[in-house]
Amino acid sequence: MKANYLEDLRSLLNNYKMEQTEKDEIVSDYNEMYEGYEGKGMQDDEIVKKLGAPRSIIRELTEGFKKVEKPLPGGEKIIALSPFAALIIFFVLGFGFNLWHPGWIIFTIVPVTAIIVEMGKTRDEQLTTALSPFFASLLYLYLGFYHDLWHPGWIIFIIIPMLGIWNSRRTLSKLDLIVSLSPFLAGIAYVALGLQGYWKEGWVVFLIIPMLGLLNEKNRLMMLLWELLFIAGIAGYLYVGYTYPEYWAYGLFAFAPIVILGMITGNIEIVGGDIPKEYNIIIVASTAVFLLLGFIFNLWGVAWLVFLVIPVYAINVEAPKSDRVVATTPFIALTIFFILGFFFGLWAYSWLAFLIIPIVAIMKNA
């Protein structure tokens, strides 16, 4: 088992531009750690779990190193010819079948071809992630032009971050993978409920995110208590809202036991602790604005956008300065897209906001 582990690790290291001595040192270090755990009487599966599977640790070990490129035969020629092929197909569709629209979509074959060829050189696992914006856009345009489903057809764009997470699954445990995907699944559920007229109460689906995260709690009794409090809170909130429709706000008190337990156990801190005070202020302020927009202006369908302030702030504080602009563009694009669609009914055009993401990335790396 140890031999296979080290062989897999070396094989993965060989995909990166590293000095051979560096690769040997890494393999040697892991060999020593493996033998150390063996000396403690640990089984192979326990050791692998302790060290991390080669595929789950390779990115951390090779941070800062580029992958070895393995050019695809004729790849550069294919890229160079793709604009001409697209132009020919476009004219055939237009003059021959009067399909100028949506025949123009064929031009997406140019960037798609370039992505496939370039990422194919390094066998990048994120290839489908890179291609997803094009396929999501095509499907979105199809739903819009042929079925007038601009809204909620925009939900298809959620597949982009979901694929990014899925393609990184080797670095995540199964539970962490589910937790990472849960915000997007909850978002889809929330929009589906909202379209049925349940914007006000539908937000409770987002509570599935912390409820899934709590499954990582090592103390089983504490985990069960947390889950029961969440279930009781949701039930209490919905009961108050449906029984006394004019007093939805009072239903929030059903979640008070969760807050109290969190403060007692130190899991929830309004100020202090390891979490900077600024984060707590932003979280509380975002929640207050969300409730204000919802209860006073009945803008539940768009008020959730205020919570994007939290990750944007975290990016601007934690991320390297050179990466901040690119990292925040998805949140900016999503906000522009949803505001234009929600308030002005411009779903057919607001999707163009997502082009900000690749444009900014290209300008940054040019």
N, C-alpha and C positions, 0 to 999 in steps of 0.2 A: 504493500500500500504506500509506504514512504517513497519507494522508487518511482511509482506512478505519479505521486503528488509532485515530486521534484522535477520529473520529466515534463509534466504538464506546465509547470511554472516556467521552466527554461524555454519550452516551445512558445509560450506566450511572450516571453521577454525577447525572443528572436524576431518578433514582429515590430520591434522598436529600434530606432537608431541610437544605440547605446554602445559604449566601449565594452569589449568582451570581458575585461576585468571587472567592470561594474556588475555585469550579469552574473559572473562567477561568485562575486561577493554576496549578492542577494541570495543566490541558491545555497551558498555555504551557510549563510545566516539562518535560513529556514531549515536547513538540514540539522544544524545545531539545536534550534528550538524544538524541532520534531523529536530529536533524540532525547532532549531534556524532558519533554512531556512523557516520552516512553519510559524514561527512568522513574517517573512518578507513578507508573502503573496505569496510565491512561490508555484507553482503547483508540484504534485508528480513527473511528468516526468522531470521537470526542476531541482528538487532536486537530482534525481538519476543521471542526467547528470552532475550536479555540484560535487557530491560526487564520482561518478564513479560506474558503475554496480559492484556487488560483485565479479563476475568472472574476471573483468578487473583489480581489485585492490588487489586480494587475493595474488598474487605473491609478491607484494611489502610489504604487511602486514606480510607475513610469511617468508621473506628473512632470511636465516640462519637456518630455521627449516626444519627438514626432514618430509616427508610424513609418515603417519601410514601405516605399511605394513599389507596387508591382503593376506596371502599365499593362492595360488590356490591349491585345493585338488590334491595331487599327483604330484605337480609341480616339486619337487626336483627329484623324481623318473624318471619323463619324461626327465629331463635334463640328468640324468645319463645314461639313456637307448638310448638316441638319437644317440651317436656315433656308437653303435652296430647296430641299425636299419639302419643307413646310410651305414655302411659297408656291411650289408647283401644285401640291395637294389643294392649297387654298383656292388657286385659280380654277382647278378642275371642278371643285365643289361649287364655286361661284358661277362660272360660265356654263358648266355642264348641267348643274342641278339647281341653280339659283339659290344656293345655300351660303350666300355671303355671311349671313347670320344663321346659325352659330358657327359657320365654318372658320371664322377668325380664331376660334379656340385652338385650332391646329398649331398655332404659333407657340403654344406652351410646350410643344415637343422640343423646342430649342433649349430652354433652360433645363428641362427634365433630362434630356440627353447628356448635357454637360455635367449635371449632378451625378447621374449614374456612372459615367465614365470616370470622373474625378474621384468620387468616393469609393468606386470599385477598386481603385489603385491600392487603397489601404484596407479594403474589406471592412469599411466602417459599419459598425452595427446600427448606426443611426441613419442609414440610408433611407429607410421607410419614413423616418421622422422628417428628413429633408424634403422628401417627395410629397408628404401629406398636405402641405398648403395648396399645392396645385390640384390634387385630386379632390380636396375639400372644396376648393373654389369652383371646380367644374361641376361637382354635384350640387353645390349651392346655386349656381347659375341655372342648372337644369330644373331644380325645384322651383326657382323663382320665375323663370321665363315660361315654363310649360305648365306649371301647376299653381302659380301665384303664391308660393309658399316662402316668400322672402322672410316672413316671420311666421313660425319659429324655425324656418330652415337654417338660420344662422347657427343653430346648435351644432351643426355638423363640424364647425371649426374647433369644437372642443376635442375632436379626434387628434389634433396636432399635439397639444401637451400630453394627452393620454398615451399617444404612441411614444413620445419622448420618455415617459416614465416606464412604459412597458419594455422598451428596448434597453432600459437600464436595470431590468429585473434581476440580472445576475449579481448585482451589487446589493440587492435588497432581500430580506427574508420575505416569506409569503405574506405574513401579516403586515409588514411594512409596505409591501407592494399594494395590498388592499387599502391600507390607510392612505397611501399617496394618491390612489385613484379615487378615493371616496369623495373629495371635494367636487370633482367633475361629475361624478354620478349623482351626487346630491344636487348639483346645479341643474342637471337635466331633469331630475325629478321635480325640482322647484318650479321650473318653467312649465313643465307638463301640468302641474297642479294649478299654477297661475292662470294658464289658458282656460282652465275649467272654472276660474273665478275664485281660486283659493290663495291669492297672493298674501293675504293678511296672516293666515294661519300656516300656510305652506312652508314658511321659513324653518319650521321645526325639523324638516328633513335634514338640515345642516348639522343637527345634533348627532347624527350618525357618525360624524367625523370624530368627535372626542369619545363617543361610545366605543368605536372601533379601536381608537388609540389606547383606551383603558384596558383592553385585553392584554396589553403588555405588562400590566401591573402584576408583580410577583406575588404579592399577598392576595390569595384567592378570595378571602373573606372581604377584604377591602374593595377588591374589584367588583364583587357581587353587590356590595353596598352602593358603590358608585352607580352601577348600572340600574339598580332598582330605583335610586333617587332620580335618575334621568327619566326613566319610564314613568314614575309617579309625577314628575314635573310636567312632562308632556301631556299626560292624561289630565292633570289638574288644570293646566292652561287651556286645553281644548274644552274641558267641561265648563269652566267659567265663561269662556268666549261664546260657546253655543247656547248656554243657558241664559246668559245675560249679555247679549250682543253689544250693548252700549258700554260694557265694562271690560273690553278685551285687555286693556292695560293692566287691570288688577289681576288678571290671570298670570302675569309674570311673577307674582309672589309665590307661585307654586314651585319656582326654581330656587327660592331662598334657601332651602336645606342644602342644595348643591354648593351654593356660595359659602354658606356657613361652614360646611364640612371642609371645603377647599381651604378656607382661611385657617381653620383649626389645624389641618394637616400640613399647611404650608404650600399646598399645590396652587393656591390662588393668593396672589399678593397684589394689593392695590399700589403699594409703594415698597421699596426696599428689596431685600433678597438678592439673588444672583441676577435677576432681570433688571436692567436699568430702569430708573424711574420714568424716563421719557417713553419707554414702551408701554408701561402701564397707563400713562396719561393718554397716549394715542388710542389705545384699545378702549378705554372708558369713553373718550370723546367720540370715537367712531360709533360705538354702540348708542350713545346718547343721540347723535345726529341721525342715525338709522331709525331709532324709535320716534324721534321728532318728525322726520319726514313721513314716516308711516302713519302714525296716529293723527297728526295734525293736518297733513296735506294728502294723506292716502296715497303716497307714492311708494308703496311696498315693492312694486314691480321694478323700480329703478334705484331705490334707496340702498340696496345691497352694495352698490358700487363704492360707497364710502369706505367699506372694509378693505378696498384695494390700497388704501393709504398705508395700512399696516405693513404689507410686504414691500411696498415702494420705499417706505421709511427705512425698513431693515436693510434693503439693498444699498441705499445711499449712506448708511452708517457702517455696514459690515463689509460690503464688496469693495474690491480695489477700485480706485478712482477711474481707471481706464475702462472698467467694465460696466460702470453704473448706467451710462446712457443706453447701451444695448440691452441691458437687463431690465430696464424699466419700460422700454418701448411696447412690450406686449400688453402691459397694464394701461398705458396711454391709449393704444390702439383700441383695446376693448372698451374703454370708457367713451371714446369718440364714437365708435361704432354703435354702442347701445343708446347713447343720448340722441344721436341723429335718427336712429330708428324708432325709439320709444316716443320722443316728443314731436318729431316732424314726419314720421312715417316713411323715412327714406331708407328702408331696409334694402331696396334694390341697388342703392349706391353706397350706403354706409360701409359695406364690406371692404371698400377700397382702403379704409383706414388701416386694415391689416397689412397693406403693402408697406406701411411705415417700418415694420419689423425688418424685412430683408433689405430695404433701402438703407436704413441706418447701419445695419450690420456690414453691408458692402462698403459704405462710405468710411466706416470705422477701420476696416481692414484693408482698404485700398492703399 
